[in-house]
Amino acid sequence: MKRFLLVMVLVGITILQFQPAVAQPNSFAFGQLESLQKAERRPVVVFISTDWCRYCSRMKLSTFRDEQVVKLLNTSFYFVFLNAEEKNDISFYGHTFKYRPTGNETGVHELAEQLGSVDGRLSYPTLSVLNADMEIIYQQGGFLSAKELVIILASVKKEQKK
């Protein structure tokens, strides 16, 4: 019986070693962007989400694991995940953004509001694209499929090369 269990464990380990790695974009912190931009100027894609948002989770598990999306993000953009309910201060280009409580056990981060508000409203998920000068050049609220995001990223990439 022990020998059988040992063989099963070894087979399981061997199978896991040959599982393809799940593609994921390289993700950076806001504090890294200034030095990254000095090394190579690129647009920045910020994905604003919350832990409780099911559409945010779906995008993380599907859209941001698509090989074409990952390739575009990793080669032509800097990518940042931003939890809109992050409680820690975030320093970004000389300004410190803070968590702002909005009720009992609820709140929103000032940076999420700053980058993700579209027509004065913040919804989840929201995608914001900044140019290399950290100016918002595109915002989109709601779920985006991989196909839709590839179109957006390719368009931004093309515009930034002009």
One Martini backbone bead per residue (centre of mass of N, CA, C, O) as a GRO file, in nm:
protein
  162
    1MET     BB    1   0.058   0.063  -0.022
    2LYS     BB    2   0.300   0.256   0.004
    3ARG     BB    3   0.401   0.214  -0.283
    4PHE     BB    4   0.149   0.317  -0.427
    5LEU     BB    5   0.154   0.606  -0.308
    6LEU     BB    6   0.433   0.680  -0.410
    7VAL     BB    7   0.370   0.649  -0.710
    8MET     BB    8   0.137   0.857  -0.719
    9VAL     BB    9   0.302   1.100  -0.632
   10LEU     BB   10   0.512   1.089  -0.862
   11VAL     BB   11   0.310   1.114  -1.093
   12GLY     BB   12   0.189   1.385  -1.006
   13ILE     BB   13   0.452   1.549  -1.020
   14THR     BB   14   0.513   1.494  -1.318
   15ILE     BB   15   0.256   1.620  -1.434
   16LEU     BB   16   0.295   1.909  -1.316
   17GLN     BB   17   0.563   1.974  -1.471
   18PHE     BB   18   0.394   1.953  -1.769
   19GLN     BB   19   0.238   2.196  -1.723
   20PRO     BB   20   0.127   2.467  -1.844
   21ALA     BB   21   0.176   2.783  -1.820
   22VAL     BB   22   0.024   3.060  -1.709
   23ALA     BB   23  -0.054   3.339  -1.846
   24GLN     BB   24   0.095   3.659  -1.740
   25PRO     BB   25   0.124   3.967  -1.653
   26ASN     BB   26   0.325   4.209  -1.585
   27SER     BB   27   0.344   4.356  -1.261
   28PHE     BB   28   0.317   4.680  -1.118
   29ALA     BB   29   0.400   4.943  -0.925
   30PHE     BB   30   0.363   5.273  -0.888
   31GLY     BB   31   0.660   5.318  -0.769
   32GLN     BB   32   0.799   5.208  -1.052
   33LEU     BB   33   0.723   5.395  -1.298
   34GLU     BB   34   0.933   5.620  -1.303
   35SER     BB   35   1.182   5.436  -1.360
   36LEU     BB   36   1.068   5.293  -1.608
   37GLN     BB   37   1.033   5.553  -1.783
   38LYS     BB   38   1.338   5.617  -1.793
   39ALA     BB   39   1.414   5.356  -1.950
   40GLU     BB   40   1.101   5.322  -2.078
   41ARG     BB   41   0.863   5.448  -2.275
   42ARG     BB   42   0.519   5.386  -2.169
   43PRO     BB   43   0.229   5.282  -2.143
   44VAL     BB   44  -0.043   5.257  -1.898
   45VAL     BB   45  -0.211   4.987  -1.742
   46VAL     BB   46  -0.516   5.004  -1.546
   47PHE     BB   47  -0.664   4.778  -1.315
   48ILE     BB   48  -0.981   4.825  -1.170
   49SER     BB   49  -1.067   4.667  -0.856
   50THR     BB   50  -1.225   4.406  -0.665
   51ASP     BB   51  -1.283   4.131  -0.466
   52TRP     BB   52  -1.618   4.121  -0.514
   53CYS     BB   53  -1.591   4.129  -0.825
   54ARG     BB   54  -1.686   3.915  -1.074
   55TYR     BB   55  -1.577   4.059  -1.334
   56CYS     BB   56  -1.292   4.091  -1.236
   57SER     BB   57  -1.231   3.791  -1.199
   58ARG     BB   58  -1.286   3.709  -1.492
   59MET     BB   59  -1.062   3.880  -1.615
   60LYS     BB   60  -0.824   3.753  -1.460
   61LEU     BB   61  -0.898   3.448  -1.572
   62SER     BB   62  -0.906   3.543  -1.887
   63THR     BB   63  -0.805   3.806  -2.024
   64PHE     BB   64  -0.517   3.804  -1.848
   65ARG     BB   65  -0.450   3.497  -1.996
   66ASP     BB   66  -0.413   3.583  -2.267
   67GLU     BB   67  -0.162   3.567  -2.488
   68GLN     BB   68  -0.205   3.835  -2.645
   69VAL     BB   69  -0.236   4.021  -2.403
   70VAL     BB   70   0.027   3.955  -2.260
   71LYS     BB   71   0.217   4.034  -2.488
   72LEU     BB   72   0.133   4.330  -2.512
   73LEU     BB   73   0.181   4.415  -2.218
   74ASN     BB   74   0.491   4.315  -2.199
   75THR     BB   75   0.600   4.491  -2.465
   76SER     BB   76   0.413   4.795  -2.454
   77PHE     BB   77   0.360   4.794  -2.135
   78TYR     BB   78   0.244   4.894  -1.824
   79PHE     BB   79   0.118   4.700  -1.546
   80VAL     BB   80  -0.174   4.757  -1.321
   81PHE     BB   81  -0.302   4.661  -1.021
   82LEU     BB   82  -0.611   4.799  -0.866
   83ASN     BB   83  -0.735   4.823  -0.556
   84ALA     BB   84  -1.005   5.023  -0.465
   85GLU     BB   85  -0.966   4.911  -0.139
   86GLU     BB   86  -0.703   5.014  -0.064
   87LYS     BB   87  -0.538   5.108   0.249
   88ASN     BB   88  -0.286   5.197   0.131
   89ASP     BB   89  -0.064   5.407   0.048
   90ILE     BB   90   0.002   5.593  -0.265
   91SER     BB   91   0.279   5.667  -0.456
   92PHE     BB   92   0.250   5.918  -0.732
   93TYR     BB   93   0.419   6.151  -0.867
   94GLY     BB   94   0.435   6.324  -0.577
   95HIS     BB   95   0.175   6.170  -0.467
   96THR     BB   96  -0.058   6.097  -0.203
   97PHE     BB   97  -0.271   5.826  -0.175
   98LYS     BB   98  -0.587   5.745  -0.017
   99TYR     BB   99  -0.800   5.610   0.193
  100ARG     BB  100  -1.169   5.637   0.180
  101PRO     BB  101  -1.415   5.640   0.378
  102THR     BB  102  -1.791   5.563   0.326
  103GLY     BB  103  -1.829   5.360   0.575
  104ASN     BB  104  -1.901   5.062   0.700
  105GLU     BB  105  -1.637   4.886   0.581
  106THR     BB  106  -1.601   5.120   0.364
  107GLY     BB  107  -1.431   5.215   0.049
  108VAL     BB  108  -1.190   5.434  -0.126
  109HIS     BB  109  -0.946   5.504  -0.344
  110GLU     BB  110  -0.819   5.789  -0.473
  111LEU     BB  111  -0.681   5.662  -0.725
  112ALA     BB  112  -0.928   5.521  -0.837
  113GLU     BB  113  -1.090   5.777  -0.878
  114GLN     BB  114  -0.888   5.929  -1.059
  115LEU     BB  115  -0.860   5.687  -1.288
  116GLY     BB  116  -1.184   5.560  -1.295
  117SER     BB  117  -1.354   5.801  -1.352
  118VAL     BB  118  -1.664   5.814  -1.533
  119ASP     BB  119  -1.861   6.066  -1.527
  120GLY     BB  120  -1.822   6.059  -1.194
  121ARG     BB  121  -1.784   5.739  -1.207
  122LEU     BB  122  -1.732   5.428  -1.028
  123SER     BB  123  -1.647   5.118  -1.168
  124TYR     BB  124  -1.664   4.754  -1.195
  125PRO     BB  125  -1.453   4.740  -1.399
  126THR     BB  126  -1.153   4.939  -1.481
  127LEU     BB  127  -0.990   5.087  -1.761
  128SER     BB  128  -0.670   5.252  -1.771
  129VAL     BB  129  -0.493   5.477  -1.988
  130LEU     BB  130  -0.159   5.586  -2.000
  131ASN     BB  131   0.072   5.778  -2.075
  132ALA     BB  132   0.408   5.857  -2.029
  133ASP     BB  133   0.285   6.131  -1.870
  134MET     BB  134   0.024   6.038  -1.698
  135GLU     BB  135  -0.218   6.050  -1.900
  136ILE     BB  136  -0.537   6.016  -1.978
  137ILE     BB  137  -0.651   5.826  -2.284
  138TYR     BB  138  -0.824   5.583  -2.144
  139GLN     BB  139  -1.163   5.452  -2.078
  140GLN     BB  140  -1.318   5.148  -1.925
  141GLY     BB  141  -1.618   5.013  -1.836
  142GLY     BB  142  -1.615   4.689  -1.769
  143PHE     BB  143  -1.621   4.413  -1.937
  144LEU     BB  144  -1.343   4.244  -2.105
  145SER     BB  145  -1.238   4.087  -2.354
  146ALA     BB  146  -0.971   3.982  -2.518
  147LYS     BB  147  -1.052   4.093  -2.794
  148GLU     BB  148  -1.114   4.382  -2.698
  149LEU     BB  149  -0.835   4.442  -2.567
  150VAL     BB  150  -0.660   4.408  -2.817
  151ILE     BB  151  -0.782   4.643  -2.972
  152ILE     BB  152  -0.710   4.864  -2.770
  153LEU     BB  153  -0.403   4.816  -2.750
  154ALA     BB  154  -0.340   4.847  -3.053
  155SER     BB  155  -0.444   5.137  -3.074
  156VAL     BB  156  -0.259   5.267  -2.865
  157LYS     BB  157   0.007   5.180  -2.988
  158LYS     BB  158  -0.033   5.328  -3.257
  159GLU     BB  159  -0.074   5.619  -3.141
  160GLN     BB  160   0.208   5.633  -2.981
  161LYS     BB  161   0.389   5.620  -3.253
  162LYS     BB  162   0.315   5.915  -3.376
   0.00000   0.00000   0.00000
